[in-house]
Amino acid sequence: MLSASEWAAQQWAQVDLGDARLTRRAVEIGSRMAAHPESSLPEQMGDPNVLKAAYGLLNHPGISLEALTAEHRRQTLQAAGLTPLVLWVEDTTELDYTAHPSTTGLGPIGNGNGRGLLLHSTLAVEPATRTLLGLAHAQIILREPKETPRPKWARSPEGRVWEVSAAAVGNPPADRTWVHVSDRGSDIFAYMAACVDRDKHFLVRVRYNRSLLWDDPAVSLEHPELAKLLDCARSFTPYPDSTYTVTIPAHDQQPERQATLVLQWQQVVIPAPQSAAPELRRHKPLTVYLVRVWEPDPPPGVEAVDWVLLSSLPVVTLADAKARVEWYRCRWLCEDYHQCLKTGCHIERSQLDTAADICRLLGFAIPIAVRLLQLRQAARQPQPLPATLIVEPLLVQVLARRLNTAWQTMTAEQFWHGIARLGGHQGRRRDGPPGWRTVWRGWRYLADLTDGARLFVDNNPSRN
């Protein structure tokens, strides 16, 4: 783990902003924002001259979100190319600036009465450990009013984010498996075709009751429940011995809970929709694997789990089906990431004048939100290595002194448990693993203590 200044240099020292002075300024801004992501821009910058320089960069029309995140995205794709299996988990969130009526360049959000932007994020995740490799693509979409006319076959930018993401991520190396994982909003044939055409795979939650194509046309006539995708899935009976338990995270005012699920799957063929554009109608049918995971006996008062998933990777065994469900559950990392942007970086509190300025601010906040989530993951993973191999030794020494323990024998796992304790985590069995807010509070506190210790040592050479 790098200090804020070292990490900022890694993120922005190589970006091309058209002027070396702007690049140096970006590193300075990123360093100060990374040190205090939850603070306002004036608080982060501290010095009036630095604040003025920050506003100058954020108002600069020649600088874009794409340019500011280029190095981060390059590093993410590089890491993905070295990883045998990568999930590209993606989702869209609303950035709400309704409370800032003077900000220009915004569009309708929510029920149409709010004002803001849509952000579509594509994250790279290694599924076995759920390690977040980084962000590969970010799209800002200005929602069009519903009455905006469009040519025949044309789809809105909001509806095309999925295939745009598939194209932006690109093709995997020959010996790597890349899988785009997304929710019901991505149940779009063009998106699934875009993944397949780029030698990638997809795992999509089903939204539409699509027609199915069978080798024998009589199948649909003799078994009407097999004519449509959702009807087919809901005709399944549980696979023998497929019952297992998973943790469902808190959502929609419902607390975290355990759910007992069952599984079934079936290979099916989906033809191209005849209502699509001519070139898409000519696309070959997609052979996919339909997986249904559901909760036959949910507790009273909760929404039962009932997911119907489409996988382009084969599902032959019960282990395959369980793996696809676990991959789909990795999609929640994208929701956590958006929460880091909103509550960790307070991106919606920005009072910048225009949507373009907010996009440039996101060029800093996006990598910082990834860092916050990676800190949480580091704190949750067992690491028997010595702590001094993953962080600056002075950090370990200061933490050990603060917790009244020995730093020489401290492991990485003990180091992160100590960080969580500084952030307020009690470590009791019922508490569960520490959240990213807790880890960040502890990390920030330790960083401040270490900065003070470093200043003391620098000013007292005899104490070295």
N, C-alpha and C positions, 0 to 999 in steps of 0.2 A: 504494500500500500504506500502510495506516494503522498508527500505533503501537498497542500493545495497549490503552491507555486510550481512544484515539479510536475504535478498532474496537469496543470493548465498549459505548461510548455509542451507537454506531450500532445495535448488536444489542438492547440492553436499556433504553435511556433512555425508549422509548415504550411499553413493555409495561405492561399494566394488571394490577397485582397487588392492587388494592383499597386501596392506601395508598402515597402518594408516597414515604414513608420506605423501604418495601420495594423500590420501584423503584430508588431511589438505592443501596440495599444491593446489589441485583442487578448494577448497573453496576460497583460496586467489586469484588464477587466475580468477575464475568466478566473484568474487567481483570486481576486477579491470576492467575486460572486461565489466561488466554490468554498471559500472559507466561511461565509455566512449566507447560505442560499435562502434562508427564511426571512432575511432582512429586506428593507426597501433599498432601492438603488442608491439614494443618498447615504444611507447607513453603510451599505456595502463598500462604496467608494471611499468614504471617510474624508478625503481631502477635496476641497472645492475645485481645485485644478484638475484632479483626476475625474471628478464628476463631470466637469465641463467636457473633458476629452471623451468620456463615455457617451454623453449625449451626442457629441459630434459623430461618433462612429455609428450609434444606433439610428441617427437621422441621415446617414450617408446613402444616397440613392444608388451608388455603385456597388454596395455590399448586399449580399443576399443570404438567406437561411442556408441555401445549398452550399455557398462558399464557406460559411462559418462552420458547417458540420462535415465538410468534405473529408478532413483528416480522420475524424471519428468514424465516419462510415467506411473509409478505406481500411482502417484497423479492424473494424467488425468483419468485413468481407474477408480480410486476410485470415483472421482467426477461424472463420467458418470454413475456409478452404483447407484448414489443417485438422478439422474435426470430422470424424467419419459420418456422423448423423447430426443434422441441424434442423431444428424446427423454426420456421419463420412465423412467429405468432403475431397477429395483427388485429387492430381494432380502431374504431373511430370514436373520438370524444368531442364534446362541445366545449369551447373556451368562451365563457360568458363575460361580456363587458357591458351588460345592460346598465350597470351602475355608473358607467362612465359615458354619459351621453355626448360629450364633446369629441370622443374618438371617432375619426372618420374612416371610411373604407370597410366597414363591417357589414354583415348580412344577417338575415333572420335566423334565429335558432329556436329550439323548443317548439312551442305552439305557434310560432311566428311573431309573437310579441316581444321576444328577447332579441338582443343584438350581440353578435360575436362571430367567431370563426369555428370551422371544423378542423380538427387535427387528426390525420390518419397516420399511425405509427406502425412500423414493422421491425420487430425485435428478433435477434438471433439467440436461440436458447439450445443448450445441450441437454437433452431430455433426461439422461440417466441421473444426473446430479442437479438438474434444473439450473444450471449455471447460465447466467445472462452474459453473453459475449459482447453485446452492444446493440446499438440501433443501426439498421442498414438503410432505412428510407423513412422520410417524413414528408407528408403532403399537407399543405394548407389549402382548404377548399372554402370558397365563398358560396354559401348556399344560394341557389337561384329561387326567386319567388315562384310559387306553383304556376302562376299564370304565364310565365315566360315560355313563348312558343319555341319548339325545336323541330328541325327537319325530321322527316320520317326515318325511323330506325335509330335516330340519335339518342344517346343517353346522357344524363346530366353528369357533370364532373363528380358529384357525390356518388353516383352509381357506378362510376368507372374506377374508383380508387383501388379496387382489388386487382384488376388486371394491370393497372399502372404500376402497382407495387411488384407484381410478378415480373414485369419487364425490367423494372429498375434494379431488382436484386440480381437478375441475370441467371445465367446457366451455371450449374455446379461443375466442379472438376469431375473428370471421368470416373474417379473412384470414390466419389462422395454421394451421400443421399441427402437431398434437401426436400423438406416437406412444409408447405404453407398451411398454417392452422388458423382457422377463422370461424366466426359465429354465423348465425342464421342470415345476417345481412349479406353474406358473401355467397349465398346459394344462387350463383349466376353461372350459366353454362360457359359464357365467354371467359370468365375467370378460370374455371377449371380447365378449359381448353388451353388457355395461355400457360398454365403450369405444365401441362403435359407436353405442349409444343416446345417447351424449353428444357425438356428432360428432367423435370421436377415432378414432385407429387403434391397432392393436396389432401387435407382432412377438413371437411366442411360439415357443419351442423345443418341439417335439412330444414328448409322453410316451405318449399313448394311440393305439392303432390304431383310430381312429374309422371308422364307416361313412361312405361318401360317397354323395352324391345326384347322379344323372346324369339329364339330360333324357330320354334313351332308356334305359329299364330293361334293355334287352338288353345294354348295355355291360358291366354287371357279370357277366352270365351268360356272355357270349362271352369276356370277359377277366377271370377271377377275381382277378387281381393288381390290378385297378383298383377292387375293391369296398371295400377298406380303405385308410386314409390312409398308414400306414407301408409297407404292401405296395406301394402305388402309387409312393411315393417311391423305394423301393429297386429298382423295376423300371426306373428311368431309366437312360439311357446319357448319358455326358457331352456337354454342348453343344459344338459345334465351336469350337475356339480359346478354350475357357474356362479353360485351365490357367493358374494364377498362384500366387504364393508369398506367404505371410503369416507373421508372427512369432507364435508361440504362447508366452505367458508361462509362467514357471515355476509348477508346481502339483503337489501330491501327490508330493513328493520328486523330480519330474522337472525338469531345468533348462530354461531358455528355449531354444527351437529354432525353426528354419525349417520350414514345412510346405508342400508342393506340393499344391494342391487343384484340384478340378474342380467344375463347377456344372451344374445342370439345374433346370427349374422347370415348373410346370403350374397352370393355374387349376382349382380344384375347388370343390364346394359341400358344406358340412357342415350336416346337419340338427340341430335341437335334440334332445338325448338324451331318450328316452322314459322313462328312469329318474329324471328330474329332477322338481322340484315342478311342479304343474299350470301355473302362470303361465309358467314357463320353457319347458315343452313347447310352448306356443303361440307362442313366439318364431319369427319368420321364419328360414329357413336363412341361413347366412352364406356369402357368396361370398368366397373367400380365394385366396391364391396360395401354392402349396406350393413351397418352395425347398429343394433338397438340395445341400449342399456337403460333399464328402468327400475323403479322402486315399487314392487307390488303391494307393500303394506306400509305406507308412509305414516308417521305420527299424526295425530289430529292437529289441524290448524296450520299445517305447513304445506307448501307446494311440493308435490311429488317430483322426484327426478325422473325425467323421461326424455332422453336424448336419442335422436336418430342421426347417425353420422354417415358420411360418405367418405370412403378412403380409396385412393387410387392404388395404394400399396396392398398386395394380397392379404386377406385375412382367412387363414386356413385352420388355425388352432385356437383354443381358448386363450392361450398366452398371447397370440396375435391380437385378439379382440380386446383383452385387458390392456395391452400396450397402447392401442389406439385411444382407448378411454383416458389413459394417463397422459397421452400426448395432448388430447383435447383439454384436459385440466390445466396443462401448462399455459393455456391461453389466458388464464387469470393473471399471469405475470404482466400482461399488457395493461390490464386494469390497475394493477398495483403501480405500474410505471406512470400512468396518467395521474394517479393519486399523488405520486411523488412530485410531479410537475405542479399540481394545483395546491397541495398543502405543504409540500416541502420547499418548493421554489416560489410559491405564491404568485404564479404567473398571471392569474386572473386579477390580481390587485394592481397590475401595472396601469399607470395613467399616461402612457405615451400617447402622442397626438394621433397617430395613424396606425392602420392595420399593418402597413409595411414596416413601421418601427417595431411593432410587436413581433413580427416575424423575425427581425434581426435579433431581438431579445431572446427569442426561442433558440437562436443559433448558439447561445450560451447555456440556456436553461436545459435544453434537451440532453447534452452530455452530462450535465450536473445531476439530473434526475436519474440517469443510468448509474452514475457513481453512487448515489444514495441507495439504490436498490442492490447494487453489488456489495455495498458495506453490510447490508442485512444478510445477504447470502453468505458472506464470509463468516459472519458471526454464528450462522446456523450449521455450518459444515464441520464435521470432526476433522481436526488437523493436528496430527501428533508431532509435526515438525517443530523445532525450536522457534519461538516467536521472533527472535532476532533475524531469522532468515526471510521473514516476510514484511517486517516493518523496521524502521530506524531503531537501532538499539537504545537510543535515548528515550524513545517513547516507551519501550518495555521497562526501562529502569524507573521512569517517573511513575508509570502505572503500578509497578511493584512497590515503590515507596508509598504511594497513595493507599494501596490495599494492605500494606504491611506484610509483604511476602517476598520470597527470593526471586530475583529476575533471571538469574543464571539458568534455572531449571524450568522457566515458564514456557509452556508449549503455545503454539498458535491458538489452539482451542481454548486454553486457559486465558490467553490474552483477550480473546473476543468475549469470553464470559465476563472478564473484568470490565471491558468496555460497556457491556450491557448493564452491569451493576452500577457503573457511574451514571448511566442514563436513567436509572430508576427501576430496572428489572430485578425482581426479587429472587428469581431462580427456583421458585417453588414448583412442584410437579404440576399443579393445576394452572400455573401461569402460562404454560406453553412456551414456544420459542419467542425470542424478542422481536418486536416489529422494527421497521426501518427508522421510525421516529426515535425510539428508545436508543437504538444503536447510534444514530446520528448525534443525539444529545451527549452520549458518553464520549464519542469520538471528538466532538467539538470541545468538550470540557478538557479532555486529555491533551488535545492539540494546544489549547491555551496554556495549560500547566507546563507543557514541554517548551513552548515559546518562552515562557518566563524563566525556565531552567536554563535554556540556551543563552538567554541574555545574561543571566547571572554568571554562567561559566565563561562567556566571552569577555565579561568585564572583570573577571577574577581569574586570570590565567593560572595563578598558583593553585587553584582548586581543581585543575584538570587532572 
